[in-house]
């Protein structure tokens, strides 16, 4: 993996974690606290996957991060909706929604890296398999049918 992609994935993981921590200014809610802890865990897992894990396992770490970040994204939308329904200040409504709006394209970037990583590996494996199969079925010489 290129150094640029690695640095980009690290930066996105940290930015998304920062966006989830923005909800600390909202009135305390145990569900949001759980979401922040999950996002922290997912960020640590992504950092380990990018920096230390064997390249063969990076896609699993990225998938874990994407699942937790998707849950965090939905929780941000839900938190804004709850504050809207309860008639709270517009700050309590716009803060989680704007965090979710910044989170969505970053999640998409990591998803595209995940697809490149997994589909690219599958295409390479398919090409190798096709090469092995075609070479084993090639004619070895003229057949004598006498």
C-alpha positions in Angstrom: 0.0 0.0 0.0 1.3 3.4 -0.8 2.4 5.8 1.9 -0.2 8.3 0.7 -3.1 5.9 1.1 -1.8 4.8 4.5 -1.5 8.4 5.7 -4.9 9.2 4.3 -6.6 6.3 6.1 -4.9 7.3 9.4 -6.0 10.9 9.0 -9.6 9.9 8.1 -9.8 7.6 11.2 -8.6 10.4 13.5 -10.9 13.0 11.9 -14.0 10.8 12.2 -13.1 10.1 15.9 -12.8 13.8 16.4 -16.2 14.3 14.8 -17.7 11.8 17.1 -16.2 13.5 20.1 -18.0 16.7 19.1 -21.1 15.2 20.7 -19.6 15.8 24.1 -21.1 19.3 24.1 -24.6 17.8 23.8 -26.6 17.0 27.0 -25.3 13.8 28.5 -26.7 10.6 27.0 -25.5 7.1 27.8 -26.2 6.0 24.2 -23.9 8.7 22.8 -21.3 7.8 25.3 -21.4 4.2 24.1 -21.1 5.4 20.5 -18.0 7.5 21.4 -16.4 4.5 23.1 -17.2 2.3 20.0 -15.7 4.9 17.7 -12.6 5.2 19.8 -12.2 1.4 19.6 -12.8 1.4 15.9 -10.2 4.1 15.4 -7.6 2.2 17.4 -8.4 -1.0 15.4 -8.0 1.0 12.1 -4.7 2.5 13.2 -3.4 -1.0 14.1 -4.6 -2.4 10.8 -3.0 0.3 8.8 0.3 0.5 10.7 1.0 -3.0 12.0 -1.3 -5.7 10.6 -0.3 -8.0 7.8 -1.5 -6.6 4.5 -3.6 -9.7 4.0 -5.7 -8.8 7.1 -6.1 -5.0 6.5 -9.5 -5.4 4.8 -10.9 -7.0 7.9 -9.8 -4.1 10.1 -11.2 -1.6 7.6 -14.5 -3.5 7.5 -14.7 -3.3 11.3 -14.0 0.4 11.2 -16.6 1.0 8.5 -19.3 -0.9 10.4 -18.7 1.0 13.7 -18.5 4.3 11.8 -21.8 3.6 10.0 -23.4 3.0 13.4 -21.9 6.2 14.7 -23.2 8.0 11.6 -26.7 6.7 12.2 -26.4 7.7 15.9 -25.5 11.3 14.9 -28.5 11.6 12.7 -30.7 10.1 15.4 -29.3 12.5 18.1 -30.1 15.5 15.9 -33.6 14.1 15.3 -34.2 13.6 19.1 -33.1 17.2 19.8 -35.3 18.4 17.0 -38.3 16.6 18.4 -37.7 17.8 21.9 -37.5 21.5 20.7 -33.9 22.1 21.9 -31.7 24.8 20.6 -30.6 24.7 16.9 -27.0 24.1 18.1 -28.0 20.7 19.5 -29.7 19.9 16.2 -27.0 21.1 13.8 -24.0 19.9 15.6 -24.6 16.1 15.2 -26.1 16.5 11.7 -23.1 18.5 10.5 -20.8 16.0 12.1 -22.6 13.2 10.2 -22.4 15.3 7.0 -18.7 15.5 7.3 -18.4 11.9 8.3 -20.2 10.5 5.2 -17.7 11.4 2.5 -14.8 10.2 4.7 -16.6 6.9 5.2 -17.0 6.7 1.4 -13.2 7.2 0.9 -12.4 4.4 3.2 -15.0 2.2 1.5 -13.4 2.9 -1.9 -10.0 1.9 -0.5 -11.6 -1.3 0.9 -13.1 -2.1 -2.5 -9.7 -1.5 -4.2 -8.1 -3.7 -1.7 -10.5 -6.6 -1.9 -11.6 -6.5 -5.5 -8.1 -5.9 -6.7 -6.9 -9.0 -4.8 -9.7 -11.1 -6.2 -9.0 -10.0 -9.7 -5.3 -10.9 -9.2 -6.2 -14.3 -7.8 -8.6 -14.9 -10.7 -6.0 -14.0 -13.3 -3.4 -16.3 -11.6 -5.9 -19.2 -11.5 -6.9 -18.6 -15.2 -3.3 -18.6 -16.2 -2.6 -21.9 -14.3 -5.7 -23.5 -15.8 -5.0 -22.5 -19.3 -1.4 -23.6 -19.2 -2.4 -27.1 -17.9 -5.0 -27.6 -20.7 -2.8 -26.5 -23.5 -1.9 -29.1 -26.1 1.5 -30.6 -25.6 2.0 -31.5 -29.2 0.3 -33.2 -32.1 -1.9 -36.2 -31.3 -1.2 -39.4 -33.1 -4.5 -41.0 -33.9 -3.2 -44.2 -35.5 
